[in-house]
Amino acid sequence: MAKTGEADADAFVEWFRAAAPYIHAFRGKTFVLAFGGDSLLRPDFVDLVYDINLLNALGVRLVLVHGVRPQVEERISEEAQYVRGRRVTDAATLEHVKDAVGSVRVDLESLLSVGLPNTPMAGAEIRVASGNYVTAQPAGVVDGVDLLFTGEVRKVAVAAIRDRLAAGEIVLLSPIGYSPTGEVFNLTLEEVATHAAMALEADKLVFILDHGDTVDAQGRRVSRLTASQAQRLLKELPEGDMKLYLPFAAQACKKGVGKAHLVSADVDGALLMELFTHAGVGTMVTRMSVENIRPAGIDDVGGILSVIEPLETEGVLVRRSRERLEQEIDNFFVDELDGRIVGCVALYSFAEVRAGEMACLAVDPTFRRGGRGDGLLAAVEEAAREQGLKHIFVLTTRTAHWFIERGFVLGGPDDLPAPRKAMYNWQRRSKVLVKDLEAA
Ligand SMILES: CC(C)(COP(=O)(O)OP(=O)(O)OC[C@H]1O[C@@H](n2cnc3c(N)ncnc32)[C@H](O)[C@@H]1OP(=O)(O)O)[C@@H](O)C(=O)NCCC(=O)NCCS
């Protein structure tokens, strides 16, 4: 028994240490969290509410956006008319929308107010602000059909929302908007969430998926995507919330939102795992387009040297001559930003043992902490997989933790392919880190 207790304690301490940097980094950051009306009908929805409370208690500025689709459908008897995937909202339907929004909003406010002693967030007092933060305009006539009270977001009251967030309140947005002409329009939750995230320049936009998981057409989990990869993936995705939300996640990232996440509601604690662990459990979408990262050509030698030379001088990277770089240029990938090389990485293949060495990973100091290191690592992993490699390894003296946080495990010179081991520089005493590409 004691052993289990010790193991649990170790796991807890390890988990807490791993989460601590995120807790620190998230304080004061703005997250927009969107969930459909189906979420509210789940018996475990209250667990998500506790996690929302927890994020709020950690100092995250939260904007929640809820949906009402099932609640509206339950209220209307006749079949809704759809044009290009958008529901026509006539005057009668709008009444049901208002009714559903009011009821869902009150339920949510009530859940967020729960302060019972037997809940995980006992004692936390949360204030929820909701109101006319979203201005809408009619969607108009599409394919000859007037969408009537179906609207589009025109404006989000950024300053007013920021005021509420700064006061420690959670802002709750509904899928409706008001027009200066005094009308109310029905909006989609994904549009409201995306516009709010873009207007607020949110650090994160998170969609909770009620239907389907964050997997591709073959059922493989998609953990990371750039906005442009997301657009390509969309074509092959089956119907479901992933297909519905992914274009909005990509749009938000392209327009200045730090990162977008898609998380399945079926996994208990998925929101916290996605936000507080590096590996995550859902799909993370980032802005940086893969077009930036490309195989290097001979003209890139000068640019690569300008990135790696200062690091060679510091002893962080092993010195490479221009001649050697020219010879090995086909092994390199570069990250190009507005015509300037801001990062590079190389992959050397040891095909006979199905392993590859990742080397010379470097990002210009001015451009660090923007996910470029991650992007270069992803490019190498993709190339290694295409070459049929099972492992990649890296030798580093100072950056071991960066790699460990990205799924590498500490090995030793014995893990190196024989020809590489023969060249191992024992004086430099580099750490050897290995990543299993099949497990990742
Ligand atoms: C490692 C490196 C490529 C990362 O580039 P980047 O574009 O900043 O990478 P990302 O934005 O994807 O990641 C940045 C994160 O890595 C962390 N990081 C940077 N260097 C690190 C190190 N030596 N150890 C642990 N973490 C490190 C940063 O603190 C940041 O974390 P945060 O986002 O939680 O604040 C860059 O720091 C670099 O060029 N370092 C010098 C060269 C080097 O060490 N190369 C590896 C040997 S082959």
The ligand as an ORCA input file, in Angstrom:
! r2SCAN-3c Opt
* xyz 0 1
  C      16.540     25.652    -28.689
  C      16.054     26.712    -29.687
  C      16.267     26.190    -31.085
  C      14.563     26.975    -29.442
  O      14.103     27.919    -30.396
  P      12.717     28.726    -30.206
  O      12.291     29.237    -31.527
  O      12.852     29.684    -29.099
  O      11.787     27.505    -29.777
  P      10.291     27.472    -29.323
  O       9.654     28.820    -29.443
  O       9.661     26.318    -30.038
  O      10.461     27.077    -27.782
  C      10.845     28.042    -26.852
  C      10.808     27.420    -25.468
  O      11.997     26.651    -25.258
  C      12.609     27.059    -24.048
  N      14.064     26.879    -24.145
  C      14.937     27.563    -24.900
  N      16.184     27.103    -24.673
  C      16.099     26.115    -23.781
  C      17.044     25.267    -23.130
  N      18.322     25.357    -23.351
  N      16.577     24.351    -22.248
  C      15.259     24.252    -21.972
  N      14.321     25.035    -22.560
  C      14.731     25.960    -23.438
  C      12.210     28.507    -23.906
  O      12.276     28.913    -22.565
  C      10.773     28.511    -24.413
  O       9.894     28.031    -23.412
  P       8.484     28.785    -23.123
  O       7.774     28.922    -24.430
  O       7.811     27.850    -22.161
  O       8.868     30.081    -22.558
  C      16.784     28.068    -29.491
  O      16.690     28.438    -28.141
  C      18.249     28.030    -29.883
  O      18.598     28.328    -31.012
  N      19.133     27.672    -28.933
  C      20.546     27.626    -29.185
  C      20.951     26.457    -30.063
  C      20.742     25.113    -29.425
  O      20.851     24.953    -28.209
  N      20.434     24.103    -30.252
  C      20.201     22.740    -29.817
  C      21.421     21.914    -29.946
  S      21.419     20.983    -31.465
*
